[in-house]
């Protein structure tokens, strides 16, 4: 699922330098349908190539990404839950 791994410090430096966008994906109409989720991730990957995007990890989204075998583009980074 993770296309690119950075240390937390590397990620923070990059985000500080470039800025970032915050996006959520959790609605069942999107994340429960693999074709829709693939399309959304591809579109976010295009945006992420210009502006890094942070995606807070919602359990439903993680399940959809994993079950569909979706690889995240480098510009889209999951923020793991600390709960």
C-alpha positions as CSV (number, residue, x, y, z in Angstrom):
1,X,0.0,0.0,0.0
2,X,2.9,2.4,0.7
3,X,4.8,3.3,-2.4
4,X,7.4,5.4,-0.7
5,X,8.7,5.4,2.9
6,X,10.3,8.4,4.5
7,X,11.4,8.9,8.0
8,X,9.1,11.2,10.0
9,X,11.8,13.9,10.1
10,X,12.3,13.7,6.3
11,X,8.6,14.0,5.7
12,X,8.3,16.9,8.1
13,X,11.1,18.8,6.4
14,X,9.6,18.2,2.9
15,X,6.2,19.3,4.0
16,X,7.6,22.4,5.7
17,X,9.5,23.3,2.5
18,X,6.7,22.5,0.0
19,X,3.5,22.8,1.9
20,X,0.8,20.2,1.8
21,X,-2.9,19.5,1.3
22,X,-5.1,17.4,3.6
23,X,-7.6,15.0,2.1
24,X,-10.0,12.4,3.6
25,X,-11.5,9.4,1.9
26,X,-14.1,7.6,4.0
27,X,-17.5,7.6,2.4
28,X,-18.8,4.1,1.6
29,X,-19.9,5.2,-1.9
30,X,-16.2,5.8,-2.7
31,X,-14.1,3.5,-0.6
32,X,-16.3,0.4,-0.8
33,X,-16.1,0.3,-4.6
34,X,-12.6,-0.5,-5.9
35,X,-12.9,1.1,-9.3
36,X,-14.0,4.4,-7.7
37,X,-11.3,4.2,-5.1
38,X,-8.6,3.6,-7.8
39,X,-9.9,6.6,-9.8
40,X,-9.8,8.8,-6.7
41,X,-6.2,7.7,-5.8
42,X,-5.0,8.2,-9.3
43,X,-6.4,11.8,-9.4
44,X,-4.9,12.5,-5.9
45,X,-1.6,11.2,-7.2
46,X,-1.6,13.8,-10.0
47,X,-2.3,16.5,-7.5
48,X,0.3,15.0,-5.1
49,X,3.0,15.3,-7.8
50,X,2.7,19.1,-7.4
51,X,1.6,19.4,-3.8
52,X,2.1,16.6,-1.2
53,X,-1.2,15.3,0.2
54,X,-1.7,13.9,3.6
55,X,-4.4,11.3,4.1
56,X,-5.5,10.6,7.7
57,X,-6.0,6.9,7.9
58,X,-9.6,6.0,8.3
59,X,-10.1,2.2,9.0
60,X,-12.7,1.9,6.1
61,X,-10.3,3.6,3.7
62,X,-7.4,1.4,4.7
63,X,-9.5,-1.7,4.3
64,X,-10.6,-0.6,0.8
65,X,-7.0,0.2,-0.3
66,X,-5.7,-3.1,1.0
67,X,-8.5,-5.3,-0.3
68,X,-8.2,-3.7,-3.8
69,X,-4.4,-3.9,-3.7
70,X,-4.0,-0.2,-4.5
71,X,-0.4,1.2,-4.4
72,X,-0.3,4.8,-3.2
73,X,1.5,7.3,-5.4
74,X,4.6,9.0,-3.9
75,X,2.7,12.3,-3.4
76,X,0.0,10.8,-1.2
77,X,1.0,9.9,2.3
78,X,-1.1,8.1,4.9
79,X,-1.1,9.5,8.4
80,X,-1.4,6.4,10.7
81,X,-3.8,6.7,13.6
82,X,-2.2,7.0,17.0
83,X,-5.3,5.8,18.9
